[in-house]
Amino acid sequence: GNLKLQQRRSIVEQTHDLRGLLNKIFAFRGGWKVKNIAMDFSDGFLFQELFNILYDERINCCLEGVKDCPNPKLPVETKITNWNKINAGICFNYF
């Protein structure tokens, strides 16, 4: 047959779609608006929120420097600590 492969979408298009999907998910709870995925997820807060929404959980990894909203201005060391806590609290226990 004459199978035509769909042209692969650009990273910019894929990122735009992902951002839209994330914003729809967060509209259910929290109402966070994702503008820059890398920056907005950098402190771990939104990952923890997304996990809790998608898996109907109430995991609290005791992230540092964030209480009830993301804080992309945290020092890199604190962000690393937060992601280590996520790895220990979520990834090792669920995946």
C-alpha positions in Angstrom: 0.0 0.0 0.0 0.7 3.6 -0.3 1.1 4.5 3.4 1.9 8.2 4.0 3.6 9.0 7.3 2.2 12.0 9.1 4.9 14.6 9.3 6.3 14.8 12.8 5.2 17.9 14.7 7.8 20.4 15.8 9.0 20.6 19.4 7.3 24.0 19.7 4.0 22.6 18.5 4.3 19.6 20.9 5.2 21.8 23.8 2.2 24.1 23.0 -0.1 21.1 23.1 1.4 19.8 26.3 1.1 23.2 28.0 -2.6 23.4 26.9 -3.3 19.9 28.3 -1.5 20.7 31.6 -3.6 23.9 32.0 -6.8 21.9 31.4 -5.8 19.4 34.1 -4.8 22.1 36.6 -8.1 23.9 36.0 -9.7 21.0 37.9 -7.7 21.7 41.0 -5.4 24.5 41.9 -5.9 26.5 38.7 -2.2 26.8 38.0 -1.3 28.3 34.7 1.7 26.8 33.0 3.6 29.2 30.8 7.1 27.8 30.6 7.0 24.0 31.4 10.7 23.8 32.4 10.6 26.8 34.6 7.2 26.2 36.1 8.0 22.6 37.0 11.6 23.2 38.1 10.8 23.3 41.9 8.8 20.1 41.8 5.6 21.6 43.1 3.6 21.2 39.9 4.8 17.7 39.4 3.6 16.7 42.8 0.3 18.4 42.1 -0.1 16.7 38.7 0.7 13.4 40.3 -1.9 13.9 43.0 -4.6 15.0 40.4 -3.9 12.1 38.0 -3.6 9.4 40.6 -6.2 10.8 43.0 -3.6 10.9 45.8 -2.6 13.4 48.5 1.1 12.8 48.5 3.1 15.5 50.3 6.9 15.2 49.7 7.6 18.1 52.1 9.1 20.1 49.3 11.3 23.0 50.5 10.6 26.6 49.6 7.1 25.9 48.2 3.9 25.7 50.2 0.9 26.2 48.1 2.2 27.4 44.7 5.3 27.0 42.5 8.4 29.1 43.3 10.8 29.0 40.3 13.1 31.5 42.1 14.4 28.8 44.5 18.1 28.2 44.4 19.2 25.2 42.2 20.3 23.3 45.3 16.8 23.5 46.8 15.2 22.4 43.5 17.6 19.4 43.4 16.6 18.5 47.0 12.9 18.7 46.1 13.4 16.4 43.1 15.3 14.0 45.2 12.3 14.0 47.6 10.0 13.4 44.7 12.1 10.5 43.5 12.1 9.0 47.0 8.4 9.6 47.8 6.7 9.1 44.4 8.9 7.4 41.9 10.3 4.6 44.1 6.9 3.9 45.6 4.6 4.1 42.6 6.6 3.4 39.4 
